[in-house]
Amino acid sequence: MCDFIGKINAEGFKLKYLNIGGGLGIDYYHKSDVVLPTPRDLIDTVRDIVRQSDLTLIIEPGRSMVATSSALVNTVTGVKTNGNKNFIVVDGSMAALIRPSLYDAYQHIELTAPHASHKQVFDIVGPVCESADFLGKERKLPTPAAADGLVVHDAGAYCMAMASTYNLKMRPAEYWVSDGKLAKIRHGETLDDHLRLFEGL
C-alpha cells in the first residue's frame, strides 16, 4: 500500500490521509481466554510507515467499540419440537437482528435468569414465517417456559442499524441502562406508525 502511495505521489499528487478501515473483532463466543487486538495494535502495524510517508492515519474501530454495548432482549413465547429438532420460539426475529440469518453469524445467547431445568440443544427462532428466521442454532440451554427472558448479546453493531419491518414485524423499543436505571430512548414502532407512511397518498 505504501509503495502504491509513493507511486501516486511521484505522479505529482500529494496524498494526505491513509484510511486502513477497521476489521477489529470482538469475542462473540464469550471465551475468556481470547485475546483480541486493540486499536493501538492495529495502528502499531503501520505507525512507522505512516510517519515516513507524512500521512494522517484514519482507522474505523466502530464495531469493536459499540458491539458489546447492547443486547437484544426477547420474551420466550414457547418451546416446541418437530421430532428431530428442539426450538425455543421468541418474540424477536430476523427483522430485528438479521446477522445470524444473513451470513450465519454467531452471537452468544442465554436466558436472562438462572434456570434449573434440563439442558437441551435448541434452535432459537422467531415468529416470522421464514426458514431463515433464527437468532441462533444448536445452542445448549436450559428448557425455558413461556414468558421467560432470553438475551442475544453483542447487538450494539449491525442490529437496529439493519433492522426492518419485514413481514410487518415492527422494530422494537430501545432502552438505555445507566447506574442501574432503565430509560427508554426510542419507542417501539407500531402498525399504526407504519400505516401513517401511506396516509394522504
C-alpha positions in Angstrom: 0.0 0.0 0.0 2.7 2.4 0.9 4.6 1.6 -2.3 1.4 2.4 -4.1 1.2 5.7 -2.3 4.8 6.5 -3.2 3.9 5.9 -6.9 0.9 8.2 -6.7 3.0 11.0 -5.0 5.6 10.5 -7.7 3.0 11.4 -10.3 2.6 14.9 -8.7 -0.2 14.2 -6.3 0.1 14.7 -2.6 -1.9 12.2 -0.5 -2.7 13.4 3.0 -4.6 10.5 4.5 -4.4 6.7 4.8 -7.6 5.0 5.9 -6.9 1.4 6.9 -10.6 0.9 7.9 -11.4 -1.4 10.9 -11.7 -5.1 11.0 -11.2 -5.2 14.8 -13.4 -8.0 16.0 -15.0 -8.8 19.4 -15.3 -12.1 21.3 -18.7 -13.1 20.0 -18.3 -16.6 21.6 -17.6 -15.1 25.1 -14.5 -17.2 25.6 -12.5 -15.8 28.5 -9.1 -16.9 27.0 -9.5 -14.9 23.8 -7.0 -12.1 23.2 -8.1 -9.6 20.6 -6.1 -6.8 19.0 -6.8 -3.3 20.2 -6.9 -0.1 18.0 -3.4 0.6 19.2 -2.2 -2.8 18.0 -3.7 -2.0 14.6 -2.0 1.4 14.5 1.3 -0.1 15.5 1.4 -2.3 12.4 1.7 0.8 10.2 2.9 3.5 12.5 6.4 3.8 11.2 5.4 3.7 7.6 2.8 6.3 8.1 5.3 8.6 9.8 7.8 8.2 6.9 5.1 9.0 4.4 3.9 12.1 6.3 0.3 10.8 6.2 -2.6 11.3 8.6 -3.8 7.8 9.6 -7.5 7.1 9.9 -8.9 3.9 11.4 -12.6 2.9 11.9 -12.8 0.8 15.0 -16.6 1.2 15.3 -17.7 -2.4 15.8 -15.1 -3.1 18.4 -16.3 -0.1 20.4 -20.1 -0.5 20.2 -20.9 -4.1 19.6 -20.7 -5.2 23.2 -22.7 -2.1 24.4 -26.1 -3.6 23.6 -28.2 -6.8 23.7 -31.4 -7.9 22.0 -33.8 -8.9 24.8 -36.6 -11.3 23.9 -39.5 -13.0 25.6 -39.9 -16.7 25.1 -43.3 -17.5 23.6 -43.0 -21.3 23.7 -40.9 -24.4 23.2 -41.6 -27.0 20.5 -40.1 -29.9 18.7 -40.5 -31.5 15.2 -39.2 -34.8 16.4 -35.7 -34.1 15.2 -35.0 -30.6 16.5 -36.0 -28.6 19.5 -36.9 -25.0 19.2 -37.2 -22.0 21.5 -39.6 -19.5 20.0 -39.2 -15.9 20.9 -40.8 -12.6 20.0 -37.6 -11.3 18.5 -36.8 -12.2 14.9 -34.5 -11.8 11.9 -36.3 -8.5 11.3 -34.7 -7.1 14.5 -31.3 -8.9 14.2 -30.5 -10.2 10.7 -26.8 -11.1 11.2 -27.4 -14.8 12.1 -29.7 -15.5 9.1 -27.9 -13.2 6.7 -24.4 -14.6 7.0 -24.6 -17.3 9.7 -23.1 -15.0 12.3 -22.7 -16.4 15.8 -24.0 -14.3 18.7 -23.9 -15.6 22.3 -27.4 -16.4 23.7 -28.5 -17.2 27.2 -31.6 -17.0 29.4 -31.9 -13.8 31.4 -32.2 -15.6 34.8 -30.8 -18.9 36.2 -32.8 -21.9 35.3 -32.9 -25.3 37.0 -34.5 -27.1 34.1 -32.8 -29.8 32.0 -30.4 -28.5 29.3 -31.1 -29.4 25.7 -29.9 -28.3 22.3 -32.2 -25.8 20.7 -32.5 -23.6 17.7 -33.8 -20.1 18.7 -36.3 -18.9 16.2 -38.7 -16.0 15.7 -42.3 -15.6 14.6 -41.6 -14.6 11.0 -42.7 -17.2 8.5 -39.3 -17.9 7.1 -36.9 -20.8 7.5 -34.1 -18.2 7.9 -35.9 -16.6 10.9 -33.4 -17.7 13.6 -31.2 -16.0 16.1 -29.1 -19.0 16.9 -28.7 -22.7 16.0 -27.8 -25.7 18.1 -27.4 -23.9 21.4 -27.3 -25.9 24.6 -29.7 -24.1 27.0 -32.0 -24.9 29.9 -35.5 -25.5 28.8 -37.4 -22.2 29.3 -41.0 -21.6 30.0 -43.2 -19.1 28.2 -42.6 -15.6 29.3 -39.0 -16.3 30.3 -36.4 -13.8 29.1 -33.8 -14.7 26.5 -30.9 -12.3 25.6 -28.8 -12.2 22.4 -25.6 -10.5 23.3 -23.4 -8.1 21.4 -26.1 -6.4 19.4 -24.6 -2.9 19.5 -23.4 -3.1 15.9 -25.5 -4.1 12.9 -28.7 -4.8 14.9 -31.0 -1.8 14.9 -29.0 -0.3 12.0 -30.0 -3.3 9.8 -33.5 -3.9 11.3 -36.5 -3.8 9.1 -40.3 -4.1 9.2 -40.2 -7.3 7.1 -43.5 -9.3 7.4 -44.8 -6.3 9.4 -42.6 -7.2 12.4 -42.2 -3.7 13.8 -38.8 -2.5 15.1 -38.5 -2.8 18.9 -38.1 -0.1 21.5 -34.6 0.8 22.7 -33.5 1.3 26.3 -30.5 2.9 28.0 -29.2 1.3 31.2 -27.1 3.6 33.4 -26.4 3.4 37.1 -28.8 0.5 37.5 -31.7 2.6 36.0 -33.6 1.8 32.8 -34.7 4.6 30.5 -36.5 4.3 27.2 -34.6 6.2 24.4 -36.7 5.1 21.4 -40.3 4.0 21.2 -41.1 0.6 19.7 -42.8 1.0 16.3 -46.5 0.1 15.9 -48.6 -0.9 13.0 -50.3 2.5 13.1 -46.8 4.1 12.8 -46.3 2.1 9.7 -49.7 2.8 8.2 -49.2 6.6 8.7 -46.5 6.4 6.0 -49.2 5.8 3.4 -51.7 8.4 4.7 -52.9 11.0 2.1 -51.4 9.2 -0.9 
